[in-house]
Amino acid sequence: MKHNSLLVLVVLAGLSLVAQAGTISGKVTGVPGASVVYVEAIAGKTFPASAQQPVMEQRHLMFQPHILPVQQGSTVDFLNGDSVAHNVFWVSVGGNKKLGHNLGTWPQNEKRAFKFDTPGAVPLLCNVHSEMSGFIVVAPTPYFALTNESGEYKIENLPDGGYNLTAWHEGIKNQSRHVDVAGDAKADFTLSR
């Protein structure tokens, strides 16, 4: 009997934690295409990186996806899916040129991995094909979303509280705002060039 009572208490405690999880949703307007919206660093909290390694593929002479949001501490696999050699390099992370890196050049079906420990946008380039470009956006928390083409996004499972939220878009200065989450919250951004 005690075992069943304890199990019920554990289940109820877990459900109460889920019930306190909130959602931020909204829309990014003023610019065409996808944006990344993320919760900035939360004082006193660290988050383990996901065990799943995101993949940035070079296919049809393009970085695919063009924009890949990842959590800080994530290791990204760079996979060459083309029949020609590709190079991957970036000149900065979050504007810090000291964090530029060149992974080198490799043939089809090979991959290289890199761990991104610093938050910020990483503009990807290829020395072999100058027309190729893409972005990895390293978010400092696991709370981030890539908008759809209409600019809509949803960030789920946030504990109730106050957060600083940032919207990133290729070629545009980041925009941030404070959002209080108690259940569902809404935060829209209007970006401009």
Contact map, one row per residue, 1 for C-alpha under 8 A:
1111100000000000000000000000000000000000000000000000000000000000000000000000000000000000000000000000000000000000000000000000000000000000000000000000000000000000000000000000000000000000000000000
1111110000000000000000000000000000000000000000000000000000000000000000000000000000000000000000000000000000000000000000000000000000000000000000000000000000000000000000000000000000000000000000000
1111111000000000000000000000000000000000000000000000000000000000000000000000000000000000000000000000000000000000000000000000000000000000000000000000000000000000000000000000000000000000000000000
1111111100000000000000000000000000000000000000000000000000000000000000000000000000000000000000000000000000000000000000000000000000000000000000000000000000000000000000000000000000000000000000000
1111111110000000000000000000000000000000000000000000000000000000000000000000000000000000000000000000000000000000000000000000000000000000000000000000000000000000000000000000000000000000000000000
0111111111000000000000000000000000000000000000000000000000000000000000000000000000000000000000000000000000000000000000000000000000000000000000000000000000000000000000000000000000000000000000000
0011111111100000000000000000000000000000000000000000000000000000000000000000000000000000000000000000000000000000000000000000000000000000000000000000000000000000000000000000000000000000000000000
0001111111110000000000000000000000000000000000000000000000000000000000000000000000000000000000000000000000000000000000000000000000000000000000000000000000000000000000000000000000000000000000000
0000111111111000000000000000000000000000000000000000000000000000000000000000000000000000000000000000000000000000000000000000000000000000000000000000000000000000000000000000000000000000000000000
0000011111111100000000000000000000000000000000000000000000000000000000000000000000000000000000000000000000000000000000000000000000000000000000000000000000000000000000000000000000000000000000000
0000001111111110000000000000000000000000000000000000000000000000000000000000000000000000000000000000000000000000000000000000000000000000000000000000000000000000000000000000000000000000000000000
0000000111111111000000000000000000000000000000000000000000000000000000000000000000000000000000000000000000000000000000000000000000000000000000000000000000000000000000000000000000000000000000000
0000000011111111100000000000000000000000000000000000000000000000000000000000000000000000000000000000000000000000000000000000000000000000000000000000000000000000000000000000000000000000000000000
0000000001111111110000000000000000000000000000000000000000000000000000000000000000000000000000000000000000000000000000000000000000000000000000000000000000000000000000000000000000000000000000000
0000000000111111111000000000000000000000000000000000000000000000000000000000000000000000000000000000000000000000000000000000000000000000000000000000000000000000000000000000000000000000000000000
0000000000011111111100000000000000000000000000000000000000000000000000000000000000000000000000000000000000000000000000000000000000000000000000000000000000000000000000000000000000000000000000000
0000000000001111111110000000000000000000000000000000000000000000000000000000000000000000000000000000000000000000000000000000000000000000000000000000000000000000000000000000000000000000000000000
0000000000000111111110000000000000000000000000000000000000000000000000000000000000000000000000000000000000000000000000000000000000000000000000000000000000001000000000000000000000000000000000000
0000000000000011111110000000000000000000000000000000000000000000000000000000000000000000000000000000000000000000000000000000000000000000000000000000000000000000000000000000000000000000000000000
0000000000000001111111000000000000000000000000000000000000000000000000000000000000000000000000000000000000000000000000000000000000000000000000000000000000000011000000000000000000000110000000000
0000000000000000111111100000000000000000000000000000000000000000000000000000000000000000000000000000000000000000000000000000000000000000000000000000000000011111000000000000000000000010000000000
0000000000000000000111110000000000000000000000000000000000000000000000000000000000000000000000000000000000000000000000000000000000000000000000000000000000011111000000000000000000001111100000000
0000000000000000000011111000000000000000000000000000000000000000000000000000000000000000000000000000000000000000000000000000000000000000000000000000000001111100000000000000000000001011100000000
0000000000000000000001111100000000000000000000000000000000000000000000000000000000000000000000000000000000000000000000000000000000000000000000000000000001110100000000000000000000001001111000000
0000000000000000000000111110000000000000000000000000000000000000000000000000000000000000000000000000000000000000000000000000000000000000000000000000000111100000000000000000000000000001111100000
0000000000000000000000011111000000000000000000000000000000000000000000000000000000000000000000000000000000000000000000000000000000000000000000000000000111000000000000000000000000000000011110000
0000000000000000000000001111100000000000000000000000000000000000000000000000000000000000000000000000000000000000000000000000000000000000000000000010011110000000000000000000000000000000001110000
0000000000000000000000000111111000100000000000000000000000000000000000000000000000000000000000000000000000000000000000000000000000000000000000000010001100000000000000100000000000000000000111100
0000000000000000000000000011111100000000000000000000000000000000000000000000000000000000000000000000000000000000000000000000000000000000000000000000001000000000000000000000000000000000000111100
0000000000000000000000000001111100000000000000000000000000000000000000000000000000000000000000000000000000000000000000000000000000000000000000000000000000000000000000000000000000000000000001110
0000000000000000000000000001111110000000000000000000000000000000000000000000000000000000000000000000000000000000000000000000000000000000000000000000000000000000000000000000000000000000000000111
0000000000000000000000000000111111000000000000000000000000000000000000000000000000000000000000000000000000000000000000000000000000000000000000000000100000000000000000000000000000000000000000000
0000000000000000000000000000001111100000000000000000000000000000000000000000000000000000000000000000000000000000000000000000000000000000000000000001111000000000000000000000000000000000000000000
0000000000000000000000000000000111110000000000000000000000000000001000000000000000000000000000000000000000000000000000000000000000000000000000000111111000000000000000001000000000000000000000000
0000000000000000000000000001000011111000000000000000000000000000000000000000000000000000000000000000000000000000000000000000000000000000000000000111001000000000000000111100000000000000000000000
0000000000000000000000000000000001111100000000000000000000000000000010000000000000000000000000000000000000000000000000000000000000000000100000011110000000000000000000111000000000000000000000000
0000000000000000000000000000000000111110000000000000000000000000000000000000000000000000000000000000000000000000000000000000000000000000000000011110000010000000000011110000000000000000000000000
0000000000000000000000000000000000011111000000000000000000000000000000000000000000000000000000000000000000000000000000000000000000000000001010111000000000100000000011100000000000000000000000000
0000000000000000000000000000000000001111100000000000000000000000000000000000000000000000000000000000000000000000000000000000000000000000001110110000000000000000001111000000000000000000000000000
0000000000000000000000000000000000000111110000000000000000000000000000000000000000000000000000000000000000000000000000000000000000000000001110000000000000000000001111000000000000000000000000000
0000000000000000000000000000000000000011111010000000000000000000000000000000000000000000000000000000000000000000000000000000000000000000000110000000000000000000000000000000000000000000000000000
0000000000000000000000000000000000000001111111000000000000000000000000000000000000000000000000000000000000000000000000000000000000000000000010000000000000000000001000000000000000000000000000000
0000000000000000000000000000000000000000111110000000000000000000000000000000000000000000000000000000000000000000000000000000000000000000000000000000000000000000000000000000000000000000000000000
0000000000000000000000000000000000000000011111000000000000000000000000000000000000000000000000000000000000000000000000000000000000000000000000000000000000000000000000000000000000000000000000000
0000000000000000000000000000000000000000111111100000000000000000000000000000000000000000000000000000000000000000000000000000000000000000000000000000000000000000000000000000000000000000000000000
0000000000000000000000000000000000000000010111110000000000000000000000000000000000000000000000000000000000000000000000000000000000000000000010000000000000000000000000000000000000000000000000000
0000000000000000000000000000000000000000000011111000000000000000000000000000000000000000000000000000000000000000000000000000000000000000000011000000000000000000000000000000000000000000000000000
0000000000000000000000000000000000000000000001111100000000000000000000001000000000000000000000000000000000000000000000000000000000000000000000000000000000000000000000000000000000000000000000000
0000000000000000000000000000000000000000000000111110000000000000000000111100000000000000000000000000000000000000000000000000000000000000000001000000000000000000000000000000000000000000000000000
0000000000000000000000000000000000000000000000011111100000000000000000100100000000000000000000000000000000000000000000000000000000000000000000000000000000000000000000000000000000000000000000000
0000000000000000000000000000000000000000000000001111100000000000000000000100000000000000000000000000000000000000000000000000000000000000000000000000000000000000000000000000000000000000000000000
0000000000000000000000000000000000000000000000000111110000000000000000000000000000000000000000000000000000000000000000000000000000000000000000000000000000000000000000000000000000000000000000000
0000000000000000000000000000000000000000000000000111111000000000000000000111100000000000000000000000000000000000000000000000000000000000000000000000000000000000000000000000000000000000000000000
0000000000000000000000000000000000000000000000000001111100000000000001000111100000000000000000000000000000000000000000000000000000000000000000000000000000000000000000000000000000000000000000000
0000000000000000000000000000000000000000000000000000111110000000000000000001111000000000000000000000000000000000000000000000000000000000000000000000000000000000000000000000000000000000000000000
0000000000000000000000000000000000000000000000000000011111000011100100000001111000000000000000000000000000000000000000000000000000000000000000000000000000000000000000000000000000000000000000000
0000000000000000000000000000000000000000000000000000001111100011100000000000011110000000000000000000000000000000000000000000000000000000000000000000000000000000000000000000000000000000000000000
0000000000000000000000000000000000000000000000000000000111111111000000000000011111000100000000000000000000000000000000000000000000000000000000000000000000000000000000000000000000000000000000000
0000000000000000000000000000000000000000000000000000000011111111000000000000000111000000000000000000000000000000000000000000000000000000000000000000000000000000000000000000000000000000000000000
0000000000000000000000000000000000000000000000000000000001111100000000000000000011000000000000000000000000000000000000000000000000000000000000000000000000000000000000000000000000000000000000000
0000000000000000000000000000000000000000000000000000000001111110000000000000000001000000000000000000000000000000000000000000000010010000000000000000000000000000000000000000000000000000000000000
0000000000000000000000000000000000000000000000000000000001111111010000000000000000000000000000000000000000000000000000000000000000011100000000000000000000000000000000000000000000000000000000000
0000000000000000000000000000000000000000000000000000000111101111110000000000000000000000000000000000000000000000000000000000000000011100000000000000000000000000000000000000000000000000000000000
0000000000000000000000000000000000000000000000000000000111100111111000000000000000000000000000000000000000000000000000000000000000000100000000000000000000000000000000000000000000000000000000000
0000000000000000000000000000000000000000000000000000000110000011111100000000000000000000000000000000000000000000000000000000000000000100000000000000000000000000000000000000000000000000000000000
0000000000000000000000000000000000000000000000000000000000000111111100000000000000000000000000000000000000000000000000000000000000001110000000000000000000000000000000000000000000000000000000000
0000000000000000000000000000000001000000000000000000000000000001111110000000000000000000000000000000000000000000000000000000000000000111100000000000000000000000000000000000000000000000000000000
0000000000000000000000000000000000000000000000000000000100000000111111000000000000000000000000000000000000000000000000000000000000000011100000000000000000000000000000000000000000000000000000000
0000000000000000000000000000000000010000000000000000000000000000001111100000000000000000000000000000000000000000000000000000000000000001111000011100000000000000000000000000000000000000000000000
0000000000000000000000000000000000000000000000000000010000000000000111110100000000000000000000000000000000000000000000000000000000000001111000000000000000000000000000000000000000000000000000000
0000000000000000000000000000000000000000000000001100000000000000000011111100000000000000000000000000000000000000000000000000000000000000011111000000000000000000000000000000000000000000000000000
0000000000000000000000000000000000000000000000001000000000000000000001111100000000000000000000000000000000000000000111100000000000000000011110000000000000000000000000000000000000000000000000000
0000000000000000000000000000000000000000000000011000000000000000000000111110000000000000000000000000000000000000001111000000000000000000000000000000000000000000000000000000000000000000000000000
0000000000000000000000000000000000000000000000001110110000000000000001111111000000000000000000000000000000000000001110000000000000000000000000000000000000000000000000000000000000000000000000000
0000000000000000000000000000000000000000000000000000110000000000000000001111100000000000000000000000000000000000111100000000000000000000000000000000000000000000000000000000000000000000000000000
0000000000000000000000000000000000000000000000000000111100000000000000000111110000000000000000000000000000000000111100000000000000000000000000000000000000000000000000000000000000000000000000000
0000000000000000000000000000000000000000000000000000111100000000000000000011111000000000000000000000000000000011110000000000000000000000000000000000000000000000000000000000000000000000000000000
0000000000000000000000000000000000000000000000000000001111000000000000000001111100000000000000000000000000000011100000000000000000000000000000000000000000000000000000000000000000000000000000000
0000000000000000000000000000000000000000000000000000001111000000000000000000111110000000000000000000000000001111000000000000000000000000000000000000000000000000000000000000000000000000000000000
0000000000000000000000000000000000000000000000000000000011100000000000000000011111001100000000000000000001111110000000000000000000000000000000000000000000000000000000000000000000000000000000000
0000000000000000000000000000000000000000000000000000000011110000000000000000001111100000000000000000000000011000000000000000000000000000000000000000000000000000000000000000000000000000000000000
0000000000000000000000000000000000000000000000000000000001111000000000000000000111111000000000000000000000011000000000000000000000000000000000000000000000000000000000000000000000000000000000000
0000000000000000000000000000000000000000000000000000000000000000000000000000000011111000000000000000000000110000000000000000000000000000000000000000000000000000000000000000000000000000000000000
0000000000000000000000000000000000000000000000000000000000000000000000000000000001111100000000000000000000110000000000000000000000000000000000000000000000000000000000000000000000000000000000000
0000000000000000000000000000000000000000000000000000000000000000000000000000000101111110000000000000000011110000000000000000000100000000000000000000000000000000000000000000000000000000000000000
0000000000000000000000000000000000000000000000000000000001000000000000000000000100011111000000000000000011100000000000000000011110000000000000000000000000000000000000000000000000000000000000000
0000000000000000000000000000000000000000000000000000000000000000000000000000000000001111100000000000011111000000000000000000111100000000000000000000000000000000000000000000000000000000000000000
0000000000000000000000000000000000000000000000000000000000000000000000000000000000000111110000000000011110000000000000000001111000000000000000000000000000000000000000000000000000000000000000000
0000000000000000000000000000000000000000000000000000000000000000000000000000000000000011111000000001111100000000000000000001111000000000000000000000000000000000000000000000000000000000000000000
0000000000000000000000000000000000000000000000000000000000000000000000000000000000000001111110000001110000000000000000000111100000000000000000000000000000000000000000000000000000000000000000000
0000000000000000000000000000000000000000000000000000000000000000000000000000000000000000111110001011100000000000000000000010000000000000000000000000000000000000000000000000000000000000000000000
0000000000000000000000000000000000000000000000000000000000000000000000000000000000000000011111111111100000000000000000000110000000000000000000000000000000000000000000000000000000000000000000000
0000000000000000000000000000000000000000000000000000000000000000000000000000000000000000011111111011000000000000000001111110000000000000000000000000000000000000000000000000000000000000000000000
0000000000000000000000000000000000000000000000000000000000000000000000000000000000000000000111110000000000000000000001111100000000000000000000000000000000000000000000000000000000000000000000000
0000000000000000000000000000000000000000000000000000000000000000000000000000000000000000000111111000000000000000000000011000000000000000000000000000000000000000000000000000000000000000000000000
0000000000000000000000000000000000000000000000000000000000000000000000000000000000000000000111111111000000000000000000000000000000000000000000000000000000000000000000000000000000000000000000000
0000000000000000000000000000000000000000000000000000000000000000000000000000000000000000001110111111000000000000000000000000000000000000000000000000000000000000000000000000000000000000000000000
0000000000000000000000000000000000000000000000000000000000000000000000000000000000000000000100011111000000000000000000000000000000000000000000000000000000000000000000000000000000000000000000000
0000000000000000000000000000000000000000000000000000000000000000000000000000000000000000001110011111100000000000000000000000000000000000000000000000000000000000000000000000000000000000000000000
0000000000000000000000000000000000000000000000000000000000000000000000000000000000000000111110011111110000000000000000000000000000000000000000000000000000000000000000000000000000000000000000000
0000000000000000000000000000000000000000000000000000000000000000000000000000000000000000111100000011111000000000000000000000000000000000000000000000000000000000000000000000000000000000000000000
0000000000000000000000000000000000000000000000000000000000000000000000000000000000000011110000000001111100000000000000000000000000000000000000000000000000000000000000000000000000000000000000000
0000000000000000000000000000000000000000000000000000000000000000000000000000000000000011100000000000111110000001000000000000000000000000000000000000000000000000000000000000000000000000000000000
0000000000000000000000000000000000000000000000000000000000000000000000000000000000000011100000000000011111000000000000000000000000000000000000000000000000000000000000000000000000000000000000000
0000000000000000000000000000000000000000000000000000000000000000000000000000000000001111000000000000001111100000000000000000000000000000000000000000000000000000000000000000000000000000000000000
0000000000000000000000000000000000000000000000000000000000000000000000000000000100001110000000000000000111110110000000000000000000000000000000000000000000000000000000000000000000000000000000000
0000000000000000000000000000000000000000000000000000000000000000000000000000000100111100000000000000000011111100000000000000000000000000000000000000000000000000000000000000000000000000000000000
0000000000000000000000000000000000000000000000000000000000000000000000000000000111111000000000000000000001111100000000000000000000000000000000000000000000000000000000000000000000000000000000000
0000000000000000000000000000000000000000000000000000000000000000000000000000001111000000000000000000000000111110000000000000000000000000000000000000000000000000000000000000000000000000000000000
0000000000000000000000000000000000000000000000000000000000000000000000000000001100000000000000000000000001111111000000000000000000000000000000000000000000000000000000000000000000000000000000000
0000000000000000000000000000000000000000000000000000000000000000000000000000111100000000000000000000000001001111100000000000000000000000000000000000000000000000000000000000000000000000000000000
0000000000000000000000000000000000000000000000000000000000000000000000000000111000000000000000000000001000000111110000000000000000000000000000000000000000000000000000000000000000000000000000000
0000000000000000000000000000000000000000000000000000000000000000000000000011110000000000000000000000000000000011111000000000000000000000000000000000000000000000000000000000000000000000000000000
0000000000000000000000000000000000000000000000000000000000000000000000000011100000000000000000000000000000000001111100000000000000000000000000000000000000000000000000000000000000000000000000000
0000000000000000000000000000000000000000000000000000000000000000000000001111000000000000000000000000000000000000111110000000000000000000000000000000000000000000000000000000000000000000000000000
0000000000000000000000000000000000000000000000000000000000000000000000011111000000000000000000000000000000000000011111100000000000000000010000000000000000000000000000000000000000000000000000000
0000000000000000000000000000000000000000000000000000000000000000000000011100000000000000000000000000000000000000001111100000000000000000000000000000000000000000000000000000000000000000000000000
0000000000000000000000000000000000000000000000000000000000000000000000011000000000000000000011000000000000000000000111110000000000000000010100000000000000000000000000000000000000000000000000000
0000000000000000000000000000000000000000000000000000000000000000000000010000000000000000000011000000000000000000000111111000000000000000111100000000000000000000000000000000000000000000000000000
0000000000000000000000000000000000000000000000000000000000000000000000000000000000000000000011100000000000000000000001111100000000000000111000000000000000000000000000000000000000000000000000000
0000000000000000000000000000000000000000000000000000000000000000000000000000000000000000000011100000000000000000000000111110000000000011110000000000000000000000000000000000000000000000000000000
0000000000000000000000000000000000000000000000000000000000000000000000000000000000000000010111000000000000000000000000011111000000000011110000000000000000000000000000000000000000000000000000000
0000000000000000000000000000000000000000000000000000000000000000000000000000000000000000011110000000000000000000000000001111100000001111000000000000000000000000000000000000000000000000000000000
0000000000000000000000000000000000000000000000000000000000000000000000000000000000000001110000000000000000000000000000000111110000001111000000000000000000000000000000000000000000000000000000000
0000000000000000000000000000000000000000000000000000000000000000000000000000000000000011110000000000000000000000000000000011111001011100000000000000000000000000000000000000000000000000000000000
0000000000000000000000000000000000000000000000000000000000000000000000000000000000000111100000000000000000000000000000000001111111111000000000000000000000000000000000000000000000000000000000000
0000000000000000000000000000000000000000000000000000000000000000000000000000000000000111100000000000000000000000000000000000111111000000000000000000000000000000000000000000000000000000000000000
0000000000000000000000000000000000000000000000000000000000000000000000000000000000001110000000000000000000000000000000000000011111000000000000000000000000000000000000000000000000000000000000000
0000000000000000000000000000000000000000000000000000000000001000000000000000000000000100000000000000000000000000000000000000011111110000000000000000000000000000000000000000000000000000000000000
0000000000000000000000000000000000000000000000000000000000000000000000000000000000000000000000000000000000000000000000000000111111111000000000000000000000000000000000000000000000000000000000000
0000000000000000000000000000000000000000000000000000000000000000000000000000000000000000000000000000000000000000000000000000010011111000000000000000000000000000000000000000000000000000000000000
0000000000000000000000000000000000000000000000000000000000001110000000000000000000000000000000000000000000000000000000000000110011111100000000000000000000000000000000000000000000000000000000000
0000000000000000000000000000000000000000000000000000000000000110010000000000000000000000000000000000000000000000000000000011110001111110000000000000000000000000000000000000000000000000000000000
0000000000000000000000000000000000000000000000000000000000000111111000000000000000000000000000000000000000000000000000000011100000011111000000000000000000000000000000000000000000000000000000000
0000000000000000000000000000000000000000000000000000000000000000011100000000000000000000000000000000000000000000000000001111000000001111100000000000000000000000000000000000000000000000000000000
0000000000000000000000000000000000000000000000000000000000000000001111000000000000000000000000000000000000000000000000001111000000000111110000000000000000000000000000000000000000000000000000000
0000000000000000000000000000000000010000000000000000000000000000001111000000000000000000000000000000000000000000000000111100000000000011111000000000000000000000000000000000000000000000000000000
0000000000000000000000000000000000000000000000000000000000000000000011110000000000000000000000000000000000000000000101111100000000000001111100000000000000000000000000000000000000000000000000000
0000000000000000000000000000000000000111000000000000000000000000000011110000000000000000000000000000000000000000000000110000000000000000111111110000000000000000000000000000000000000000000000000
0000000000000000000000000000000000000011100000000000000000000000000000110000000000000000000000000000000000000000000001100000000000000000011111000000000000000000000000000000000000000000000000000
0000000000000000000000000000000000000111110001100000000000000000000000110000000000000000000000000000000000000000000000000000000000000000001111110000000000000000000000000000000000000000000000000
0000000000000000000000000000000000000000000000101000000000000000000000100000000000000000000000000000000000000000000000000000000000000000001111110000000000000000000000000000000000000000000000000
0000000000000000000000000000000000000110000000000000000000000000000000000000000000000000000000000000000000000000000000000000000000000000001011111000000000110100000000000000000000000000000000000
0000000000000000000000000000000000011110000000000000000000000000000010000000000000000000000000000000000000000000000000000000000000000000001011111100000000100000000000000000000000000000000000000
0000000000000000000000000000000000011100000000000000000000000000000010000000000000000000000000000000000000000000000000000000000000000000000000111110000011100000000000000000000000000000000000000
0000000000000000000000000000000001111000000000000000000000000000000010000000000000000000000000000000000000000000000000000000000000000000000000011111000010000000000000000000000000000000000000000
0000000000000000000000000011000001111000000000000000000000000000000000000000000000000000000000000000000000000000000000000000000000000000000000001111111111000000000000000000000000000000000000000
0000000000000000000000000000000011100000000000000000000000000000000000000000000000000000000000000000000000000000000000000000000000000000000000000111111110000000000000000000000000000000000000000
0000000000000000000000000000000111000000000000000000000000000000000000000000000000000000000000000000000000000000000000000000000000000000000000000011111100000000000000000000000000000000000000000
0000000000000000000000000010000011000000000000000000000000000000000000000000000000000000000000000000000000000000000000000000000000000000000000000011111100000000000000000000000000000000000000000
0000000000000000000000000011100011100000000000000000000000000000000000000000000000000000000000000000000000000000000000000000000000000000000000000011111110000000000000000000000000000000000000000
0000000000000000000000001111000000000000000000000000000000000000000000000000000000000000000000000000000000000000000000000000000000000000000000000011111111000000000000000000000000000000000000000
0000000000000000000000001110000000001000000000000000000000000000000000000000000000000000000000000000000000000000000000000000000000000000000000001111001111100000000000000000000000000000000000000
0000000000000000000000111100000000000000000000000000000000000000000000000000000000000000000000000000000000000000000000000000000000000000000000001010000111110000000000000000000000000000000000000
0000000000000000000000111000000000000100000000000000000000000000000000000000000000000000000000000000000000000000000000000000000000000000000000111000000011111100000000000000000000000000000000000
0000000000000000000011110000000000000000000000000000000000000000000000000000000000000000000000000000000000000000000000000000000000000000000000100000000001111100000000000000000000000000000000000
0000000000000000010011100000000000000000000000000000000000000000000000000000000000000000000000000000000000000000000000000000000000000000000000000000000000111110000000000000000000000000000000000
0000000000000000000011110000000000000000000000000000000000000000000000000000000000000000000000000000000000000000000000000000000000000000000000100000000000111111000000000000000000001000000000000
0000000000000000000111000000000000000000000000000000000000000000000000000000000000000000000000000000000000000000000000000000000000000000000000000000000000001111100000000000000000001000000000000
0000000000000000000111000000000000000000000000000000000000000000000000000000000000000000000000000000000000000000000000000000000000000000000000000000000000000111110000000000000000011110000000000
0000000000000000000000000000000000000000000000000000000000000000000000000000000000000000000000000000000000000000000000000000000000000000000000000000000000000011111000000000000000011100000000000
0000000000000000000000000000000000000000000000000000000000000000000000000000000000000000000000000000000000000000000000000000000000000000000000000000000000000001111100000000000001111000000000000
0000000000000000000000000000000000000011010000000000000000000000000000000000000000000000000000000000000000000000000000000000000000000000000000000000000000000000111110000000000001111000000000000
0000000000000000000000000000000000000011000000000000000000000000000000000000000000000000000000000000000000000000000000000000000000000000000000000000000000000000011111000000000111100000000000000
0000000000000000000000000000000000001111000000000000000000000000000000000000000000000000000000000000000000000000000000000000000000000000000000000000000000000000001111100000000111100000000000000
0000000000000000000000000000000000001111000000000000000000000000000000000000000000000000000000000000000000000000000000000000000000000000000000000000000000000000000111110000011110000000000000000
0000000000000000000000000001000000111100000000000000000000000000000000000000000000000000000000000000000000000000000000000000000000000000000000000000000000000000000011111000011100000000000010000
0000000000000000000000000000000000111000000000000000000000000000000000000000000000000000000000000000000000000000000000000000000000000000000000000000000000000000000001111101111000000000000000000
0000000000000000000000000000000001110000000000000000000000000000000000000000000000000000000000000000000000000000000000000000000000000000000000000000000000000000000000111111110000000000000000000
0000000000000000000000000000000000100000000000000000000000000000000000000000000000000000000000000000000000000000000000000000000000000000000000000000000000000000000000011111000000000000000000000
0000000000000000000000000000000000000000000000000000000000000000000000000000000000000000000000000000000000000000000000000000000000000000000000000000000000000000000000001111100000000000000000001
0000000000000000000000000000000000000000000000000000000000000000000000000000000000000000000000000000000000000000000000000000000000000000000000000000000000000000000000011111110000000000000000111
0000000000000000000000000000000000000000000000000000000000000000000000000000000000000000000000000000000000000000000000000000000000000000000000000000000000000000000000011011111000000000000000000
0000000000000000000000000000000000000000000000000000000000000000000000000000000000000000000000000000000000000000000000000000000000000000000000000000000000000000000001111001111100000000000000000
0000000000000000000000000000000000000000000000000000000000000000000000000000000000000000000000000000000000000000000000000000000000000000000000000000000000000000000001110000111110000000000010100
0000000000000000000000000000000000000000000000000000000000000000000000000000000000000000000000000000000000000000000000000000000000000000000000000000000000000000000111100000011111000000000000000
0000000000000000000000000000000000000000000000000000000000000000000000000000000000000000000000000000000000000000000000000000000000000000000000000000000000000000000111000000001111100000000000000
0000000000000000000000000000000000000000000000000000000000000000000000000000000000000000000000000000000000000000000000000000000000000000000000000000000000000000011110000000000111110000000000000
0000000000000000000000000000000000000000000000000000000000000000000000000000000000000000000000000000000000000000000000000000000000000000000000000000000000000000011110000000000011111000111000000
0000000000000000000000000000000000000000000000000000000000000000000000000000000000000000000000000000000000000000000000000000000000000000000000000000000000000001111000000000000001111100100000000
0000000000000000000001110000000000000000000000000000000000000000000000000000000000000000000000000000000000000000000000000000000000000000000000000000000000000111111000000000000000111111100000000
0000000000000000000101000000000000000000000000000000000000000000000000000000000000000000000000000000000000000000000000000000000000000000000000000000000000000001100000000000000000011111100000000
0000000000000000000111100000000000000000000000000000000000000000000000000000000000000000000000000000000000000000000000000000000000000000000000000000000000000001000000000000000000001111100000000
0000000000000000000001111000000000000000000000000000000000000000000000000000000000000000000000000000000000000000000000000000000000000000000000000000000000000000000000000000000000001111110000000
0000000000000000000001111000000000000000000000000000000000000000000000000000000000000000000000000000000000000000000000000000000000000000000000000000000000000000000000000000000000111111111000000
0000000000000000000000011100000000000000000000000000000000000000000000000000000000000000000000000000000000000000000000000000000000000000000000000000000000000000000000000000000000100001111100000
0000000000000000000000011110000000000000000000000000000000000000000000000000000000000000000000000000000000000000000000000000000000000000000000000000000000000000000000000000000000100000111110000
0000000000000000000000001111100000000000000000000000000000000000000000000000000000000000000000000000000000000000000000000000000000000000000000000000000000000000000000000000000000000000011111000
0000000000000000000000000111100000000000000000000000000000000000000000000000000000000000000000000000000000000000000000000000000000000000000000000000000000000000000000100000001000000000001111100
0000000000000000000000000001110000000000000000000000000000000000000000000000000000000000000000000000000000000000000000000000000000000000000000000000000000000000000000000000000000000000000111110
0000000000000000000000000001111000000000000000000000000000000000000000000000000000000000000000000000000000000000000000000000000000000000000000000000000000000000000000000001001000000000000011111
0000000000000000000000000000011000000000000000000000000000000000000000000000000000000000000000000000000000000000000000000000000000000000000000000000000000000000000000000001000000000000000001111
0000000000000000000000000000001000000000000000000000000000000000000000000000000000000000000000000000000000000000000000000000000000000000000000000000000000000000000000000011000000000000000000111
